Amino acid sequence: MSDGISSRFRAWFQNGGGRIHQDIEFKPVDSGLAVVSLKPLPKDLNVITCPLSLVVTPELSRDALSSLGLNCVGLTEKQLICTYLSMHWVLDKTSQENSSSSILPHFRHGPYLSMMPDQSKLRTSLHFNPQELDALKGSNLYAATLDRLSDMQTNWTTCRAAVVAADASLAGNFTFDLYLTASTYLASRAFPSSILSPNPTLVASPSSYPVLLPGIDTLNHARGQPVTWLVSYPDQIEAASVRDPSVSLVLHASTQTGEELFNNYGPKPNSELILAYGFTLPDNPDDTIVLRIGGQGGTGKKWEIGRDAQGFDAVWEEVYTIFSSQANDEEVEPFANELDTANMLIDMLGTLLERLPDDNNFAIEIRHDVQTMISHYIEGQQGILEAALQYCEKKREDALKVANELGFDLSFDDDI
């Protein structure tokens, strides 16, 4: 990214009422952009303030698209924003082809979009090449990626139909790759609209929707980074020169010269980081795996299990209850249901472990940074399944001990 692009963004942002601390700069990195300090910065510092008038919302997107004649009825909040972002590039390319001006007042986030990483730098699993996607086969993330791509294709088709109906000359440049890029920007940078309330929170509710906060979303993620989002409304602002409501990012950790400044997206497993953000954390303590019991064709109960078998008690209780209900009419020794539950879950977990991809034999077509991401993800999945397996093996040992105390010799019987 050139200095000209970051300077253009600063000028656009500040002209729109935004404030960027004078002692930070935008620095190009392999993944796109980093925000670094030019001098030591104290803790509890307000680094960026974005006025609500610059926030990308579904309402703003609907108004802009309507100015092109699009019928936005039926489009979701995400579809509205993704189409709005895409139209910046579509209009620019169309104007170049026609040697005409592309200046449209409703589409004013061009300088903001220019700060985004180029499509070639996006590393979500939606951007994996075929060999990279194949390397995920056997994992939950493989199916989740295919499902997300299918949903994306459906969303793009819906939005493209609205574009065609409004102006067919724009449809040719409104490609799926363009929509995918816009959707990735939204997925990796969006905040829930609840952050704009007087009591901001990152916890989404059924009534909240995604919004983009230019400037604030330029900071990369660091787990556990202490930050606060402050929302100010006119009656709360003392400075007479500030009229618009705004949201500010306050960093509570001090920063040394040349160090990167980080935001905090909240706890996220590597599966979500790969699917929506395009990076991973080594030994991520927030890793999870989704386990499903019973049902056909995607039905059945699901549980999200974390490191150290966190949450696995509920899985055990579900399976134990199934065996107990089946044994209601029979005389069953007190340890039998424990053994049945343990044996079933041990078999299931062993099968899941065997299905996981082998991250020791990557194809040459798989990019090095993608290899690293896949390895981090697989390590987390293996660790969780192995911890759950140990949980079940301990339960089985305890049940066998009870059986032995009652005079049953089950040393060679794994079928009870």
C-alpha positions as a Markdown table, in Angstrom:
| # | Residue | x | y | z |
|---|---|---|---|---|
| 1 | Met | 0.0 | 0.0 | 0.0 |
| 2 | Ser | 1.4 | 3.4 | -1.0 |
| 3 | Asp | 1.7 | 6.4 | 1.3 |
| 4 | Gly | -0.6 | 8.1 | -1.2 |
| 5 | Ile | -3.4 | 5.7 | -0.4 |
| 6 | Ser | -3.1 | 6.1 | 3.4 |
| 7 | Ser | -2.8 | 9.9 | 3.0 |
| 8 | Arg | -5.9 | 10.0 | 0.9 |
| 9 | Phe | -7.7 | 7.9 | 3.5 |
| 10 | Arg | -6.6 | 10.2 | 6.3 |
| 11 | Ala | -7.8 | 13.3 | 4.4 |
| 12 | Trp | -11.1 | 11.7 | 3.6 |
| 13 | Phe | -11.6 | 10.4 | 7.2 |
| 14 | Gln | -10.7 | 13.7 | 8.8 |
| 15 | Asn | -12.7 | 15.8 | 6.4 |
| 16 | Gly | -15.7 | 13.6 | 7.3 |
| 17 | Gly | -15.2 | 14.4 | 11.0 |
| 18 | Gly | -13.0 | 11.4 | 12.0 |
| 19 | Arg | -9.9 | 11.7 | 14.2 |
| 20 | Ile | -6.7 | 9.7 | 14.0 |
| 21 | His | -4.1 | 10.1 | 16.6 |
| 22 | Gln | -1.1 | 12.1 | 15.2 |
| 23 | Asp | 1.4 | 9.6 | 16.5 |
| 24 | Ile | 0.2 | 6.5 | 14.7 |
| 25 | Glu | 0.7 | 5.5 | 11.1 |
| 26 | Phe | -0.6 | 2.9 | 8.6 |
| 27 | Lys | 2.2 | 0.5 | 7.6 |
| 28 | Pro | 2.0 | -2.1 | 4.8 |
| 29 | Val | 2.6 | -5.7 | 5.8 |
| 30 | Asp | 2.3 | -9.0 | 4.0 |
| 31 | Ser | -1.3 | -9.5 | 5.1 |
| 32 | Gly | -2.3 | -5.9 | 4.1 |
| 33 | Leu | -2.0 | -3.2 | 6.8 |
| 34 | Ala | -0.8 | -2.7 | 10.3 |
| 35 | Val | -1.3 | 0.4 | 12.6 |
| 36 | Val | 2.0 | 1.2 | 14.4 |
| 37 | Ser | 3.1 | 3.9 | 16.8 |
| 38 | Leu | 5.5 | 6.7 | 15.8 |
| 39 | Lys | 6.6 | 7.3 | 19.4 |
| 40 | Pro | 5.8 | 5.8 | 22.8 |
| 41 | Leu | 2.1 | 6.0 | 23.5 |
| 42 | Pro | 0.6 | 6.0 | 27.0 |
| 43 | Lys | -2.1 | 3.6 | 28.2 |
| 44 | Asp | -5.8 | 4.6 | 28.1 |
| 45 | Leu | -5.3 | 6.4 | 24.8 |
| 46 | Asn | -8.1 | 7.3 | 22.3 |
| 47 | Val | -6.4 | 6.4 | 19.0 |
| 48 | Ile | -9.2 | 6.7 | 16.5 |
| 49 | Thr | -12.7 | 8.2 | 16.5 |
| 50 | Cys | -15.2 | 7.5 | 13.8 |
| 51 | Pro | -18.3 | 9.7 | 13.4 |
| 52 | Leu | -21.5 | 7.7 | 12.9 |
| 53 | Ser | -22.0 | 9.6 | 9.6 |
| 54 | Leu | -19.1 | 7.6 | 8.1 |
| 55 | Val | -20.3 | 4.2 | 9.4 |
| 56 | Val | -21.3 | 1.8 | 6.7 |
| 57 | Thr | -24.9 | 0.7 | 7.6 |
| 58 | Pro | -27.6 | -1.2 | 5.7 |
| 59 | Glu | -29.6 | 2.1 | 5.6 |
| 60 | Leu | -26.8 | 4.0 | 4.0 |
| 61 | Ser | -26.3 | 1.2 | 1.5 |
| 62 | Arg | -30.0 | 1.0 | 0.7 |
| 63 | Asp | -30.1 | 4.8 | 0.0 |
| 64 | Ala | -27.0 | 4.6 | -2.3 |
| 65 | Leu | -28.2 | 1.6 | -4.2 |
| 66 | Ser | -31.7 | 3.1 | -4.6 |
| 67 | Ser | -30.0 | 6.1 | -6.3 |
| 68 | Leu | -29.0 | 3.7 | -9.0 |
| 69 | Gly | -32.5 | 2.5 | -9.4 |
| 70 | Leu | -32.1 | -0.8 | -7.6 |
| 71 | Asn | -35.1 | -2.3 | -5.9 |
| 72 | Cys | -33.7 | -3.2 | -2.5 |
| 73 | Val | -36.9 | -4.8 | -1.2 |
| 74 | Gly | -36.1 | -8.3 | 0.1 |
| 75 | Leu | -32.3 | -7.8 | 0.3 |
| 76 | Thr | -30.8 | -8.6 | 3.7 |
| 77 | Glu | -28.6 | -6.2 | 5.7 |
| 78 | Lys | -25.5 | -8.2 | 4.6 |
| 79 | Gln | -26.6 | -8.2 | 0.9 |
| 80 | Leu | -27.2 | -4.5 | 1.0 |
| 81 | Ile | -23.7 | -3.7 | 2.4 |
| 82 | Cys | -21.9 | -6.1 | 0.2 |
| 83 | Thr | -23.6 | -4.8 | -2.9 |
| 84 | Tyr | -22.9 | -1.2 | -1.8 |
| 85 | Leu | -19.2 | -2.0 | -1.4 |
| 86 | Ser | -19.1 | -3.8 | -4.7 |
| 87 | Met | -20.7 | -1.0 | -6.6 |
| 88 | His | -17.7 | 1.3 | -5.8 |
| 89 | Trp | -15.5 | -1.0 | -7.9 |
| 90 | Val | -18.2 | -1.7 | -10.5 |
| 91 | Leu | -18.9 | 2.0 | -11.1 |
| 92 | Asp | -15.2 | 2.8 | -11.3 |
| 93 | Lys | -14.5 | 0.0 | -13.8 |
| 94 | Thr | -17.6 | 0.9 | -15.9 |
| 95 | Ser | -16.6 | 4.5 | -16.0 |
| 96 | Gln | -13.1 | 3.6 | -17.1 |
| 97 | Glu | -14.5 | 1.4 | -19.9 |
| 98 | Asn | -16.8 | 4.3 | -21.0 |
| 99 | Ser | -14.2 | 7.1 | -20.4 |
| 100 | Ser | -16.7 | 8.8 | -18.2 |
| 101 | Ser | -16.7 | 10.2 | -14.6 |
| 102 | Ser | -17.5 | 7.9 | -11.8 |
| 103 | Ile | -18.0 | 10.5 | -9.1 |
| 104 | Leu | -21.3 | 9.7 | -7.4 |
| 105 | Pro | -22.1 | 11.3 | -4.1 |
| 106 | His | -23.9 | 8.3 | -2.6 |
| 107 | Phe | -20.8 | 6.1 | -3.1 |
| 108 | Arg | -18.3 | 7.8 | -0.9 |
| 109 | His | -16.3 | 5.1 | 0.8 |
| 110 | Gly | -13.7 | 4.7 | -2.0 |
| 111 | Pro | -10.8 | 5.9 | 0.1 |
| 112 | Tyr | -11.9 | 3.5 | 2.8 |
| 113 | Leu | -12.0 | 0.6 | 0.5 |
| 114 | Ser | -8.6 | 1.4 | -0.9 |
| 115 | Met | -7.2 | 0.7 | 2.5 |
| 116 | Met | -8.4 | -2.9 | 2.4 |
| 117 | Pro | -6.0 | -5.7 | 1.5 |
| 118 | Asp | -6.0 | -6.7 | -2.1 |
| 119 | Gln | -8.0 | -9.8 | -3.0 |
| 120 | Ser | -4.7 | -11.7 | -3.6 |
| 121 | Lys | -3.8 | -11.3 | 0.0 |
| 122 | Leu | -7.1 | -12.6 | 1.4 |
| 123 | Arg | -6.6 | -16.0 | 3.1 |
| 124 | Thr | -10.0 | -17.1 | 4.4 |
| 125 | Ser | -10.9 | -20.7 | 3.4 |
| 126 | Leu | -13.3 | -19.2 | 0.9 |
| 127 | His | -10.2 | -18.0 | -1.0 |
| 128 | Phe | -8.3 | -21.3 | -0.8 |
| 129 | Asn | -7.2 | -22.9 | -4.1 |
| 130 | Pro | -8.6 | -26.4 | -4.8 |
| 131 | Gln | -5.6 | -28.1 | -3.3 |
| 132 | Glu | -5.8 | -26.0 | -0.1 |
| 133 | Leu | -9.4 | -26.8 | 0.3 |
| 134 | Asp | -8.8 | -30.5 | -0.3 |
| 135 | Ala | -6.3 | -30.3 | 2.6 |
| 136 | Leu | -9.3 | -29.6 | 4.9 |
| 137 | Lys | -11.2 | -32.8 | 3.9 |
| 138 | Gly | -12.2 | -34.7 | 7.0 |
| 139 | Ser | -12.7 | -31.6 | 9.2 |
| 140 | Asn | -15.7 | -29.6 | 10.1 |
| 141 | Leu | -14.1 | -26.6 | 8.4 |
| 142 | Tyr | -14.2 | -28.3 | 5.0 |
| 143 | Ala | -18.0 | -28.7 | 5.1 |
| 144 | Ala | -18.5 | -25.2 | 6.6 |
| 145 | Thr | -16.4 | -23.6 | 3.8 |
| 146 | Leu | -18.5 | -25.4 | 1.1 |
| 147 | Asp | -21.7 | -24.3 | 2.8 |
| 148 | Arg | -20.5 | -20.7 | 3.1 |
| 149 | Leu | -19.5 | -20.6 | -0.6 |
| 150 | Ser | -22.9 | -22.0 | -1.6 |
| 151 | Asp | -24.6 | -19.3 | 0.5 |
| 152 | Met | -22.4 | -16.7 | -1.0 |
| 153 | Gln | -23.2 | -17.8 | -4.5 |
| 154 | Thr | -27.0 | -17.6 | -3.7 |
| 155 | Asn | -26.6 | -14.1 | -2.2 |
| 156 | Trp | -24.6 | -12.9 | -5.2 |
| 157 | Thr | -27.2 | -14.2 | -7.6 |
| 158 | Thr | -30.0 | -12.4 | -5.7 |
| 159 | Cys | -28.1 | -9.1 | -5.6 |
| 160 | Arg | -27.0 | -9.4 | -9.3 |
| 161 | Ala | -30.6 | -9.9 | -10.3 |
| 162 | Ala | -31.4 | -6.5 | -8.6 |
| 163 | Val | -28.5 | -4.9 | -10.5 |
| 164 | Val | -29.6 | -6.3 | -13.8 |
| 165 | Ala | -33.1 | -5.1 | -13.3 |
| 166 | Ala | -31.8 | -1.6 | -12.5 |
| 167 | Asp | -29.0 | -1.2 | -15.1 |
| 168 | Ala | -27.9 | -4.2 | -17.1 |
| 169 | Ser | -24.7 | -2.3 | -18.2 |
| 170 | Leu | -23.4 | -2.7 | -14.6 |
| 171 | Ala | -24.1 | -6.4 | -14.3 |
| 172 | Gly | -21.1 | -7.6 | -16.3 |
| 173 | Asn | -18.6 | -6.0 | -13.9 |
| 174 | Phe | -20.6 | -7.2 | -10.8 |
| 175 | Thr | -18.8 | -10.6 | -10.6 |
| 176 | Phe | -18.9 | -13.3 | -8.0 |
| 177 | Asp | -15.3 | -12.6 | -7.1 |
| 178 | Leu | -16.1 | -9.0 | -6.5 |
| 179 | Tyr | -19.0 | -9.9 | -4.2 |
| 180 | Leu | -16.9 | -12.5 | -2.4 |
| 181 | Thr | -14.2 | -9.8 | -1.7 |
| 182 | Ala | -16.8 | -7.4 | -0.4 |
| 183 | Ser | -18.4 | -10.1 | 1.8 |
| 184 | Thr | -15.0 | -11.0 | 3.2 |
| 185 | Tyr | -14.3 | -7.4 | 4.1 |
| 186 | Leu | -17.7 | -7.4 | 5.9 |
| 187 | Ala | -17.2 | -10.7 | 7.7 |
| 188 | Ser | -13.7 | -9.9 | 8.9 |
| 189 | Arg | -14.4 | -6.3 | 9.9 |
| 190 | Ala | -18.0 | -5.9 | 10.8 |
| 191 | Phe | -19.2 | -4.9 | 14.3 |
| 192 | Pro | -22.7 | -5.6 | 15.5 |
| 193 | Ser | -24.9 | -2.5 | 15.4 |
| 194 | Ser | -25.2 | -2.9 | 19.2 |
| 195 | Ile | -21.7 | -1.2 | 19.4 |
| 196 | Leu | -23.4 | 2.1 | 18.4 |
| 197 | Ser | -25.7 | 2.1 | 21.4 |
| 198 | Pro | -25.1 | 4.4 | 24.4 |
| 199 | Asn | -23.9 | 1.3 | 26.2 |
| 200 | Pro | -21.8 | -0.4 | 23.5 |
| 201 | Thr | -21.4 | -4.1 | 23.4 |
| 202 | Leu | -20.0 | -6.7 | 20.9 |
| 203 | Val | -22.7 | -9.2 | 21.9 |
| 204 | Ala | -25.0 | -9.4 | 18.9 |
| 205 | Ser | -28.8 | -9.7 | 19.4 |
| 206 | Pro | -31.6 | -10.8 | 17.1 |
| 207 | Ser | -32.3 | -7.2 | 16.3 |
| 208 | Ser | -28.7 | -6.2 | 15.6 |
| 209 | Tyr | -27.0 | -6.1 | 12.2 |
| 210 | Pro | -23.5 | -5.7 | 10.8 |
| 211 | Val | -21.9 | -2.3 | 10.4 |
| 212 | Leu | -18.4 | -1.2 | 9.3 |
| 213 | Leu | -16.5 | 1.4 | 11.3 |
| 214 | Pro | -13.9 | 3.0 | 9.0 |
| 215 | Gly | -10.6 | 3.7 | 10.7 |
| 216 | Ile | -11.4 | 1.7 | 13.8 |
| 217 | Asp | -11.4 | -1.6 | 11.8 |
| 218 | Thr | -7.9 | -1.0 | 10.5 |
| 219 | Leu | -6.4 | -2.4 | 13.7 |
| 220 | Asn | -5.5 | -6.1 | 13.7 |
| 221 | His | -6.6 | -8.6 | 16.3 |
| 222 | Ala | -4.7 | -9.6 | 19.4 |
| 223 | Arg | -6.4 | -12.0 | 21.9 |
| 224 | Gly | -6.9 | -10.4 | 25.3 |
| 225 | Gln | -6.0 | -6.9 | 24.2 |
| 226 | Pro | -7.6 | -4.5 | 26.7 |
| 227 | Val | -9.7 | -2.0 | 24.7 |
| 228 | Thr | -12.8 | 0.0 | 25.2 |
| 229 | Trp | -15.3 | 1.3 | 22.6 |
| 230 | Leu | -16.7 | 4.7 | 23.7 |
| 231 | Val | -19.9 | 6.0 | 22.0 |
| 232 | Ser | -20.6 | 9.7 | 22.3 |
| 233 | Tyr | -23.8 | 11.5 | 21.4 |
| 234 | Pro | -24.2 | 15.3 | 21.0 |
| 235 | Asp | -25.7 | 15.9 | 24.5 |
| 236 | Gln | -22.7 | 14.1 | 26.0 |
| 237 | Ile | -20.0 | 15.9 | 24.1 |
| 238 | Glu | -18.5 | 19.0 | 25.6 |
| 239 | Ala | -16.5 | 20.2 | 22.6 |
| 240 | Ala | -18.8 | 22.5 | 20.6 |
| 241 | Ser | -16.8 | 21.7 | 17.4 |
| 242 | Val | -17.9 | 18.1 | 17.5 |
| 243 | Arg | -21.5 | 17.8 | 16.3 |
| 244 | Asp | -21.9 | 14.2 | 15.1 |
| 245 | Pro | -22.3 | 11.1 | 17.3 |
| 246 | Ser | -19.1 | 9.1 | 17.2 |
| 247 | Val | -17.5 | 5.8 | 18.3 |
| 248 | Ser | -13.9 | 5.8 | 19.7 |
| 249 | Leu | -11.4 | 3.1 | 20.2 |
| 250 | Val | -9.4 | 3.4 | 23.5 |
| 251 | Leu | -6.4 | 1.2 | 24.0 |
| 252 | His | -5.6 | 0.5 | 27.6 |
| 253 | Ala | -2.1 | -0.9 | 27.1 |
| 254 | Ser | 0.9 | 1.4 | 26.5 |
| 255 | Thr | 2.8 | 1.0 | 23.2 |
| 256 | Gln | 6.5 | 1.6 | 22.4 |
| 257 | Thr | 7.9 | 3.2 | 19.2 |
| 258 | Gly | 7.4 | 1.0 | 16.2 |
| 259 | Glu | 5.1 | -1.4 | 17.9 |
| 260 | Glu | 1.8 | -2.5 | 16.3 |
| 261 | Leu | -1.5 | -1.3 | 17.9 |
| 262 | Phe | -4.2 | -4.0 | 18.3 |
| 263 | Asn | -7.9 | -4.2 | 18.6 |
| 264 | Asn | -9.6 | -7.2 | 20.3 |
| 265 | Tyr | -12.3 | -9.1 | 18.3 |
| 266 | Gly | -13.2 | -11.2 | 21.3 |
| 267 | Pro | -12.4 | -14.9 | 21.8 |
| 268 | Lys | -12.6 | -16.8 | 18.5 |
| 269 | Pro | -11.6 | -20.4 | 17.6 |
| 270 | Asn | -9.2 | -20.9 | 14.7 |
| 271 | Ser | -12.1 | -22.4 | 12.7 |
| 272 | Glu | -13.8 | -19.0 | 12.7 |
| 273 | Leu | -10.6 | -17.1 | 12.2 |
| 274 | Ile | -9.9 | -19.1 | 9.0 |
| 275 | Leu | -13.4 | -19.0 | 7.7 |
| 276 | Ala | -14.0 | -15.3 | 8.2 |
| 277 | Tyr | -10.7 | -13.5 | 8.9 |
| 278 | Gly | -7.9 | -15.4 | 7.1 |
| 279 | Phe | -5.5 | -16.0 | 9.9 |
| 280 | Thr | -5.0 | -18.3 | 12.9 |
| 281 | Leu | -3.4 | -18.2 | 16.4 |
| 282 | Pro | -1.0 | -20.9 | 17.4 |
| 283 | Asp | -2.2 | -23.0 | 20.4 |
| 284 | Asn | -5.4 | -21.0 | 20.4 |
| 285 | Pro | -7.0 | -21.5 | 23.8 |
| 286 | Asp | -10.4 | -20.6 | 22.3 |
| 287 | Asp | -10.4 | -23.5 | 19.8 |
| 288 | Thr | -13.6 | -25.5 | 19.7 |
| 289 | Ile | -15.0 | -28.4 | 17.7 |
| 290 | Val | -18.7 | -29.1 | 17.1 |
| 291 | Leu | -19.9 | -32.6 | 17.9 |
| 292 | Arg | -23.2 | -34.0 | 16.7 |
| 293 | Ile | -25.1 | -36.9 | 18.2 |
| 294 | Gly | -27.9 | -38.7 | 16.4 |
| 295 | Gly | -30.0 | -37.6 | 13.5 |
| 296 | Gln | -29.6 | -38.0 | 9.8 |
| 297 | Gly | -28.8 | -35.4 | 7.1 |
| 298 | Gly | -27.5 | -32.8 | 9.5 |
| 299 | Thr | -30.2 | -33.2 | 12.1 |
| 300 | Gly | -29.5 | -34.2 | 15.7 |
| 301 | Lys | -28.2 | -32.3 | 18.8 |
| 302 | Lys | -24.9 | -30.4 | 18.5 |
| 303 | Trp | -22.4 | -29.3 | 21.2 |
| 304 | Glu | -19.4 | -27.0 | 20.9 |
| 305 | Ile | -16.5 | -28.5 | 22.8 |
| 306 | Gly | -13.4 | -26.6 | 23.9 |
| 307 | Arg | -9.9 | -27.3 | 25.0 |
| 308 | Asp | -9.5 | -29.7 | 28.0 |
| 309 | Ala | -12.8 | -31.3 | 27.2 |
| 310 | Gln | -14.7 | -28.1 | 28.2 |
| 311 | Gly | -18.4 | -28.7 | 27.6 |
| 312 | Phe | -18.0 | -32.4 | 27.1 |
| 313 | Asp | -20.0 | -33.2 | 30.2 |
| 314 | Ala | -23.2 | -32.4 | 28.3 |
| 315 | Val | -22.3 | -34.8 | 25.5 |
| 316 | Trp | -21.6 | -37.6 | 28.0 |
| 317 | Glu | -24.9 | -36.9 | 29.8 |
| 318 | Glu | -26.9 | -37.0 | 26.5 |
| 319 | Val | -25.5 | -40.4 | 25.5 |
| 320 | Tyr | -25.7 | -41.8 | 29.0 |
| 321 | Thr | -29.4 | -40.8 | 29.1 |
| 322 | Ile | -30.0 | -42.6 | 25.8 |
| 323 | Phe | -28.5 | -45.8 | 27.2 |
| 324 | Ser | -30.3 | -45.4 | 30.5 |
| 325 | Ser | -33.7 | -45.0 | 28.8 |
| 326 | Gln | -33.1 | -48.1 | 26.7 |
| 327 | Ala | -32.3 | -50.1 | 29.8 |
| 328 | Asn | -35.4 | -49.0 | 31.8 |
| 329 | Asp | -37.2 | -52.4 | 31.3 |
| 330 | Glu | -34.1 | -54.5 | 31.9 |
| 331 | Glu | -32.1 | -55.4 | 34.9 |
| 332 | Val | -28.8 | -53.6 | 34.3 |
| 333 | Glu | -25.8 | -53.4 | 36.6 |
| 334 | Pro | -25.1 | -49.8 | 37.7 |
| 335 | Phe | -21.8 | -49.7 | 35.8 |
| 336 | Ala | -23.2 | -51.0 | 32.5 |
| 337 | Asn | -24.6 | -47.8 | 31.2 |
| 338 | Glu | -21.3 | -46.0 | 32.0 |
| 339 | Leu | -19.4 | -48.6 | 30.0 |
| 340 | Asp | -21.8 | -48.4 | 27.1 |
| 341 | Thr | -21.6 | -44.7 | 27.0 |
| 342 | Ala | -17.8 | -44.7 | 27.3 |
| 343 | Asn | -17.3 | -47.3 | 24.6 |
| 344 | Met | -19.7 | -45.6 | 22.1 |
| 345 | Leu | -18.0 | -42.2 | 22.6 |
| 346 | Ile | -14.5 | -43.7 | 22.4 |
| 347 | Asp | -15.4 | -45.2 | 19.1 |
| 348 | Met | -16.9 | -42.0 | 17.8 |
| 349 | Leu | -14.0 | -39.8 | 18.9 |
| 350 | Gly | -11.5 | -42.3 | 17.5 |
| 351 | Thr | -13.2 | -42.2 | 14.1 |
| 352 | Leu | -13.2 | -38.4 | 14.1 |
| 353 | Leu | -9.5 | -38.4 | 14.9 |
| 354 | Glu | -8.8 | -40.8 | 12.1 |
| 355 | Arg | -10.7 | -38.6 | 9.7 |
| 356 | Leu | -8.8 | -35.4 | 10.4 |
| 357 | Pro | -6.5 | -34.3 | 7.6 |
| 358 | Asp | -2.8 | -35.1 | 7.7 |
| 359 | Asp | -0.9 | -31.8 | 8.1 |
| 360 | Asn | 2.5 | -33.4 | 7.6 |
| 361 | Asn | 2.1 | -34.0 | 3.8 |
| 362 | Phe | 1.0 | -30.8 | 2.1 |
| 363 | Ala | 0.8 | -30.6 | -1.7 |
| 364 | Ile | 3.3 | -28.2 | -3.3 |
| 365 | Glu | 0.3 | -26.1 | -4.5 |
| 366 | Ile | -0.5 | -25.1 | -0.9 |
| 367 | Arg | 0.9 | -21.8 | 0.0 |
| 368 | His | 3.2 | -21.6 | 3.0 |
| 369 | Asp | 1.0 | -19.3 | 5.1 |
| 370 | Val | -2.0 | -21.5 | 4.3 |
| 371 | Gln | -0.1 | -24.5 | 5.5 |
| 372 | Thr | 0.6 | -22.8 | 8.8 |
| 373 | Met | -3.1 | -21.9 | 9.2 |
| 374 | Ile | -4.2 | -25.5 | 8.5 |
| 375 | Ser | -1.6 | -26.9 | 10.9 |
| 376 | His | -2.8 | -24.6 | 13.7 |
| 377 | Tyr | -6.4 | -25.6 | 13.0 |
| 378 | Ile | -5.7 | -29.3 | 12.9 |
| 379 | Glu | -3.6 | -29.2 | 16.1 |
| 380 | Gly | -6.5 | -27.6 | 17.9 |
| 381 | Gln | -9.0 | -30.2 | 16.6 |
| 382 | Gln | -6.7 | -33.0 | 17.6 |
| 383 | Gly | -6.1 | -31.6 | 21.0 |
| 384 | Ile | -9.8 | -31.2 | 21.8 |
| 385 | Leu | -10.7 | -34.7 | 20.5 |
| 386 | Glu | -7.8 | -36.3 | 22.5 |
| 387 | Ala | -8.9 | -34.5 | 25.7 |
| 388 | Ala | -12.4 | -35.8 | 25.2 |
| 389 | Leu | -11.0 | -39.3 | 24.5 |
| 390 | Gln | -9.1 | -39.1 | 27.8 |
| 391 | Tyr | -12.3 | -38.0 | 29.5 |
| 392 | Cys | -14.1 | -41.1 | 28.2 |
| 393 | Glu | -11.3 | -43.5 | 29.0 |
| 394 | Lys | -11.2 | -42.2 | 32.6 |
| 395 | Lys | -15.0 | -42.8 | 32.8 |
| 396 | Arg | -14.5 | -46.3 | 31.5 |
| 397 | Glu | -11.7 | -47.1 | 34.0 |
| 398 | Asp | -14.0 | -45.9 | 36.8 |
| 399 | Ala | -16.8 | -48.1 | 35.6 |
| 400 | Leu | -14.6 | -51.1 | 35.3 |
| 401 | Lys | -13.3 | -50.5 | 38.8 |
| 402 | Val | -16.9 | -50.5 | 40.1 |
| 403 | Ala | -17.6 | -53.7 | 38.2 |
| 404 | Asn | -14.5 | -55.4 | 39.8 |
| 405 | Glu | -15.6 | -54.3 | 43.2 |
| 406 | Leu | -19.0 | -55.9 | 42.6 |
| 407 | Gly | -17.3 | -59.1 | 41.6 |
| 408 | Phe | -17.5 | -58.8 | 37.8 |
| 409 | Asp | -14.4 | -59.6 | 35.8 |
| 410 | Leu | -14.6 | -57.5 | 32.6 |
| 411 | Ser | -10.9 | -57.4 | 31.8 |
| 412 | Phe | -11.6 | -58.9 | 28.3 |
| 413 | Asp | -15.1 | -57.6 | 27.8 |
| 414 | Asp | -15.4 | -54.4 | 25.8 |
| 415 | Asp | -19.0 | -54.9 | 24.8 |
| 416 | Ile | -20.9 | -54.4 | 28.1 |
